[in-house]
Amino acid sequence: MTSPTTNNSATNTADTLIKDGTSIGVSVVEAAIIADVPWLGYPGIKQIWEALFSWIAGYFSAAAQKGVNFAIIDTQVDGQVSDLSKALAALQIAYKSGNQDEISKALNQISQAQSNLANDNGSSTAK
């Protein structure tokens, strides 16, 4: 069984920004190191330490992406849980009033909130 895949635009944007920032940062740091220690720019030596430096930067970049993604998804889920709580409260109020239109509207809000919560990417399947 395979895991469902999602397309979360907020996490995709964060991932892209971290990757781009890491790439630029690695280039700047490498240039500064070569300017300070010229022998590190010699062929062979340069490839070895660049590979090591890129691996280290990639490790920290991946850790940053994972941390940012968890923070974004936690925030989104908290908002979706809040929406579901509000919809349930609206249903209680509508039920006490006896207004069938309000009850129907509240049930639709609950369905929408449940759908948003059930889809990791924040998309809704309810109409």
C-alpha positions in Angstrom: 0.0 0.0 0.0 1.4 3.4 -0.9 0.9 6.6 1.0 -1.3 9.3 -0.4 0.6 12.2 -2.0 -0.4 15.7 -1.4 0.4 19.0 -3.0 0.6 21.6 -0.2 1.4 25.0 -1.8 2.7 26.5 1.4 5.2 23.7 2.1 6.2 23.6 -1.6 7.0 27.3 -1.5 8.9 27.0 1.8 10.9 24.0 0.4 11.8 26.1 -2.7 12.9 29.0 -0.7 15.1 26.9 1.6 16.6 25.1 -1.4 17.3 28.4 -3.3 18.7 30.0 -0.1 21.0 27.0 0.5 22.2 27.0 -3.1 23.1 30.7 -2.9 24.6 30.4 0.6 26.8 27.5 -0.5 28.1 29.4 -3.5 28.8 32.5 -1.4 30.6 30.5 1.4 32.6 28.5 -1.1 33.8 31.7 -2.9 34.7 33.3 0.5 36.7 30.2 1.6 38.6 30.0 -1.7 39.4 33.7 -1.4 40.7 33.2 2.1 42.4 29.9 1.5 43.4 29.8 -2.2 44.9 26.3 -2.2 41.4 24.9 -1.6 40.5 26.1 -5.1 43.1 23.7 -6.8 41.5 21.0 -8.9 40.9 17.8 -7.0 41.1 19.5 -3.6 38.2 21.8 -4.6 36.0 18.9 -5.7 36.6 16.9 -2.5 35.8 19.7 -0.1 32.9 21.1 -2.3 31.3 17.6 -2.2 31.7 17.4 1.6 30.5 21.0 2.1 27.5 20.4 -0.2 26.6 17.2 1.6 26.7 19.0 5.0 24.6 21.9 3.6 22.1 19.5 2.1 21.8 17.7 5.4 21.0 20.9 7.2 18.7 22.1 4.4 16.7 18.9 4.6 16.4 19.3 8.3 15.2 22.9 7.9 12.7 21.8 5.3 11.3 19.1 7.5 11.0 21.5 10.5 9.3 24.2 8.5 6.9 21.7 6.8 5.9 20.4 10.2 5.3 23.9 11.5 3.2 24.8 8.4 1.1 21.7 8.5 0.5 22.0 12.3 -0.7 25.6 11.8 -3.0 24.5 9.0 -4.4 21.6 11.0 -5.0 23.9 14.0 -7.0 26.2 11.8 -9.0 23.4 10.3 -9.8 22.0 13.8 -10.9 25.5 14.8 -13.2 25.7 11.8 -14.7 22.4 12.7 -15.3 23.5 16.3 -17.0 26.7 15.0 -19.2 24.7 12.7 -20.2 22.4 15.5 -21.1 25.4 17.7 -23.1 26.9 14.8 -25.0 23.6 14.5 -25.9 23.6 18.2 -27.2 27.2 17.9 -29.1 26.3 14.8 -30.6 23.2 16.4 -31.7 25.2 19.4 -33.4 27.8 17.2 -35.2 25.1 15.2 -34.5 26.9 11.9 -34.1 24.3 9.2 -32.2 26.5 6.9 -29.7 27.3 9.6 -29.4 23.6 10.5 -28.8 22.7 6.9 -26.2 25.5 6.5 -24.4 24.4 9.7 -24.4 20.8 8.5 -22.8 21.9 5.2 -20.2 23.9 7.2 -19.4 20.7 9.3 -19.0 18.7 6.1 -16.7 21.3 4.6 -14.6 21.5 7.8 -14.3 17.7 8.0 -13.3 17.5 4.4 -10.6 20.2 4.9 -9.3 18.4 8.0 -9.3 15.0 6.2 -7.2 16.3 3.3 -3.6 17.0 4.3 -3.2 19.6 1.6 -6.0 21.7 2.8 -8.2 21.1 -0.2 -11.8 20.3 0.3 -13.8 17.6 -1.4 -17.2 18.7 0.0 -19.3 21.2 -1.9 
